Amino acid sequence: MASEASQTMSLKVLVEKEKNRIVFVEANKASEASQTMSLKILVEKEKNRIQFGCLNNLYETLEKFDEEFLSSEHKGIILRPRCATDIYCRNLKVDLVECNKSKYYWCSSCRMVSYYQNDSCRCRNSLTHEVNLLDPVRGGSGFIKPTARFMITDDFEVLPMSTTAGLSLLGNFGAFDWSKTEERMLNIGKDEVLKLLKCSLVSRTPFSDSILEPPFSKTEPMINYGQYEPRMMNLSQRDVDTRNKDDKINLKLFINRSNNRALYAEVEENFVNLLCSFLSVPIGYIIKECPYLSFMGCLGNLRKSVQDLDVNKFFKSKEMKAILLDPKLAPGTSYVNKLIGIKEDVNLSCSTLSSLFKTKYISLSSESRLPELKIGVGLVKGPSMFLVTDSLSIAPLSPISSMSLINRSKVPLSDIQELETLRLLVASLVSRSALTDAFVLKETKQET
């Protein structure tokens, strides 16, 4: 595996000097995997530097969760979730999500491949082998054909290489005079790529904001909180949810009516399992389902570009394009309740592994085998009750603590609320009061 120091790539950029703006970047397939990354990668690496709504609070709470409610093995699955596409993202020039460290396990009886050593296979035996991935076969990982080259604009529009397109982009800057432009070669590594990804969420010019001088590190990008305006339910007349009752989660929401804000919610372990699953959601799924969110920066342009690219010219297969446009959860990370609507991918097959890499199967000794875990079911131990604050901090429910909160805030009312999960997921990203924004705030206009 390449050292971190060697994980750099070169970019040729064209800069309009007067405005100090990037006209476009010439690039290969190195940045293709950003849509499949989970929200966890941003929260984990940036938790002490920038707030992503309430997800930082959620992540830090789960880090400290007591073993009584969440085992260390399950905690590892939540805080270091597998990416459904990491087999295709191995050996990228910059391994931002550390896919090269991902391991796979195999049952010699039914030939099932799992992401987890302590998973149970279809034949109910332990997984007996670790699969080592060696040299790539026929180009190995990646979604894009190895020879594909692109122009990427400052707002993440991806275009096939074309002189005509380049001149058009120059025209947008009024820079037909070549003396007004400058060609630069830039080397970027993991820190710069993470900064670029972060900028792509909050900026319309992420390349210029992250890799041009003066160094972007002098100013941190900030999410403009409060721009999330979902359609809210009237508390006295709730929307009817027609989904199967088994797919619903109830919570008791305590509200301060004087300011119409949620104080906290009393929930069971199934709601906490749901919150855990937020950290596994690929960024591309949020872009797909909520394309008009104001905080999304330029990733919507990236998704549209992928949609528009000719599948036969640029992608290794139709399946590779579909993976980018409709990202899924890794097997075992949906935690039973599938209220968000995102699909869970199937376990890899031996034939898929061997089609991408030369493989070596290493037998696991009985001493090295881990106790079996029920992957894909609720990870938080129950039956249990928890208190979830408006900012998505979680603690075991304590009547004394909750009544003290109610007394201090003068909250007289508790109300049973049906969960609308995708709304809560979006609020957790862009709001610091997720329960309030997802369930409490009333509509400003009466719907027709």
Buried (B, 14 or more C-beta within 10 A) or exposed (E): EEEEEEBBBEBEBBBBEEEEBBBBBBBBBBBBBBBBBBBBBBBBBBBEEBBBBBBBBBBEBBEEBEEEBBBEBBBEBBBEBBBBBBBBBBBBBBBBBBBBEBEBBBBBBEEBBBBBBBBBBEEEBBBBBBBEBEEBEEEBBBBBBEEBEBBBBBBBBBBBEEEEBBEEBBEEBEBEEEEBBEEEEBEBBBEBBBBBBBBBBBBBBBBBBBBBEEEBEEEEBEBEBEEBEBEBBEBEEBEEEEEEEEEBBBBBBBBBEEEEBBBBBBBBBBBBBBBBBBBBBBBBBBBBBBEEBEBBBBBBBBBBBBEEBEBEEBBBEEEBBEBBBBBBBBBBBBBBBBBBEBBBBEBBEBEBBEEBBEBEBEEBEEEEBBEBBEBBEBBBBEEBBBBBBBBBBBBEBEEEEBEEBBEEBEBEEBBEBBBBBBBBBBBBBBBBBBBBBBBBBEEEEEEE
